[in-house]
Amino acid sequence: MNTDELNESAEPAPQNDRSSEFERQPVPKNALLGFKSFIGMYAGEHCAGTELMIGPLFVAAGVSAFDLVMGLIVGNLLAVLSWMFLCAPIATRTRLTLYYQLEKICGRNLVTLYNLANGVMFCFLAGAMITVSATAVGVWFKFPMPELNDLYPNSVGWVLAVLAVGALISIVAAYGYQTVAKFANIAAPWMVLVFLAFGFVGLRDFINATGAEIHSLGDIWHLAKTEIWKGGEPLEGKVKFTFWHVMFFAWFCNMAMHVGMSDLSVFRYAKKSWYGVASATGMYVGHFMAWISAAILYAYQLHQDPANTDVLPGPLAFRAAGLVGLFCVIIAGWTTANPTIYRAGLAFQAIIPKTSRFTVTLITGAVATLAGLFPAIAMQLLDFVAFYGMILMPMGAVIFVDFWLIKRFGLQSSYAERSGKLFNWAAGLAWFVAFGVCCILVKFANVQIFFVSLPGWFVAAFVYIIVSMVYQKKIRPVAPEV
C-alpha cells in the first residue's frame, strides 16, 4: 500500500478535537503538515538553552579549532542523513507513532516496558531543559541558584521558578504537535539571531582583550586556534577530545530521535520523506553555530578568570546580551522541552491508551518539572544524552530491519500483530543483548560511551534477524521480496 492509499483509507481528523493526535491510527491526509513546520520545530528544538552547556564542553575538553569545526560539520551531516534515510522514509509510509509501530512488532507487554523506559528518559531530558530556563529566571529575579555541581534545590525562589516554567511548557506540549510546531516557528527565528549575537559578542570581547588585529577570516581563524580552542590539555576531570569525539558526539547526541526512530512520531505528519532534511536547521543552526557561540563565551570566561569553570547558562547569556540573553535562554528551554514532553506523553499514553493524551501530557510535564528541580540532572546532561540514546537505539534497529529487511529472509514483519504474541522475544533479546554489549564495552573494554552505540545498532539488527528465524519457525514463511 502506498502512502496516498494509506492516507485515503484512514479516518478523517476530527475537526472539533484539537487534542487528537492519531495515537493508534495513521495520520490522515488532511492533517499533514508542510515543510515549514518542520524547519521551525527542528530549529527551535535544537537551538536551545542547553547549547550554552554543551558548547563549553569542547573548550573544557581541550579540543583544537580544526577538530571542532570539521567534527561538527561531518557529525551533523551524518545526523541529518540519519533522519532523512533511516527515520523519515518509514514515518511517511506507515504514518504511525513510534509506540504503535513497536506494538505491532514487539507485542503489548514488551512495548509497555519500552514505553516506560522511553517516557522516563524523555521526562529527565525535559527536566534538564526546564533547569536551564530556570537559571535565566534566577539571574532576572536575583534569588539564590544551585550551581551545576549541586544535587538539590537551594531556595524557594528556585523552586517557584522551575514550577512556573514547567507549567507553561507542559500546557503548550499538551495541545499537541501542531501547537508545538507553531510555538517553535514563532520563537526560532528570534532565538537564532540571539545565539548568533552571542558568538559575535564573544569574538569582540576576545579581540579587545587580546589586542588582536582582524583584517580577514584568516585572522579570525588564527584567533580561534590560539585563544579559543587551543588544543591543549583538558580541564581537570575532562577527557581530551579529538575529531572523532566531536564527530560521534554531534552524530549520536540525538541518536534516540533518528537512529532510535523516536521521530517517527514527528515525521508521520510530513507530506514527503525528504522533509527529513529540515533537521539540518537544528543541526547547523543549533548544533554548529550555537555550540560554537556558546564555546566562545565560555572560553572568554576562562580567559578572564581561569578558576571560574562554572557553566551556568543564565549568567553566561546575561554577560553577553543582558536581559535579551536571559529571555533567549528561557524561550530556548521551552522550545526544546515542548517536543520532548510531547514525545514522553505519547509514550505514556501508549501504555494507557484509554486515557486522554492531553491529560497524560500534563501529568508527564509535572514529572519533568519535578525532575527539573534537581540540578544534578542538568549537571550530568552529556553523559545522560549518550546513555538514553544507547538505551533506545536497539529498538530503532529492530524497526529498520522489520520494515525493510525481514521479508527478504522469509520471515513475517509486524510479527506480534500477526501472531497475537504479547512479547516478541526476538525483539526483546535484540534490545537486551545490544544494550548489554554496549555496557560491557564501556565498563570492561574502557570504550567511551560516545563510541559504543554504532556497533550496538548492528548487534541489535543481527540478533533480531537470527532469533526471528528460530522464533518464527512455526509461522509459514512469506516469499522474499524481489
Stockholm file with secondary structure:
# STOCKHOLM 1.0

chainA/1-482         MNTDELNESAEPAPQNDRSSEFERQPVPKNALLGFKSFIGMYAGEHCAGTELMIGPLFVAAGVSAFDLVMGLIVGNLLAVLSWMFLCAPIATRTRLTLYYQLEKICGRNLVTLYNLANGVMFCFLAGAMITVSATAVGVWFKFPMPELNDLYPNSVGWVLAVLAVGALISIVAAYGYQTVAKFANIAAPWMVLVFLAFGFVGLRDFINATGAEIHSLGDIWHLAKTEIWKGGEPLEGKVKFTFWHVMFFAWFCNMAMHVGMSDLSVFRYAKKSWYGVASATGMYVGHFMAWISAAILYAYQLHQDPANTDVLPGPLAFRAAGLVGLFCVIIAGWTTANPTIYRAGLAFQAIIPKTSRFTVTLITGAVATLAGLFPAIAMQLLDFVAFYGMILMPMGAVIFVDFWLIKRFGLQSSYAERSGKLFNWAAGLAWFVAFGVCCILVKFANVQIFFVSLPGWFVAAFVYIIVSMVYQKKIRPVAPEV
#=GR chainA/1-482 SS CCHHHHHHHSCCCCTTCTTCCCTTSCCCGGGCBCHHHHHHHHHHHHSCTTHHHHHHHHHHTTCBHHHHHHHHHHHHHHHHHHIIIIIHHHHHHHCCCHHHHHHHHHCHHHHHHHHHHHHHHHHHHHHHHHHHHHHHHHHHHTCCCCCTTCCSCCCHHHHHHHHHHHHHHHHHHHTCHHHHHHHHHHHHHHHHHHHHHHHHHHHHHHHHHHTCCCCSHHHHHHHIIIIISBCCCCCTTCCCCCHHHHHHHHHHTTTTTTTTCTTHHHHTTBSSGGGGGGHHHIIIIIIIIIHHHHHHHHHHHHHHCTTCCCCCHHHHHHHHHHHHHHHHHHHHHHHHHHHHHHHHHHHHHHHSTTSCHHHHHHHHHHHHHHHHTCHHHHHTHHHHHHHHHHHHHHHHHHHHHHHHTGGGGTCCSSHHHHHCCSCCHHHHHHHHHHHHHHHHHHHTSCCCGGGSHHHHHHHHHHHHHHHHHHHTTTSCCCCCCC
#=GC SS_cons         CCHHHHHHHSCCCCTTCTTCCCTTSCCCGGGCBCHHHHHHHHHHHHSCTTHHHHHHHHHHTTCBHHHHHHHHHHHHHHHHHHIIIIIHHHHHHHCCCHHHHHHHHHCHHHHHHHHHHHHHHHHHHHHHHHHHHHHHHHHHHTCCCCCTTCCSCCCHHHHHHHHHHHHHHHHHHHTCHHHHHHHHHHHHHHHHHHHHHHHHHHHHHHHHHHTCCCCSHHHHHHHIIIIISBCCCCCTTCCCCCHHHHHHHHHHTTTTTTTTCTTHHHHTTBSSGGGGGGHHHIIIIIIIIIHHHHHHHHHHHHHHCTTCCCCCHHHHHHHHHHHHHHHHHHHHHHHHHHHHHHHHHHHHHHHSTTSCHHHHHHHHHHHHHHHHTCHHHHHTHHHHHHHHHHHHHHHHHHHHHHHHTGGGGTCCSSHHHHHCCSCCHHHHHHHHHHHHHHHHHHHTSCCCGGGSHHHHHHHHHHHHHHHHHHHTTTSCCCCCCC
//
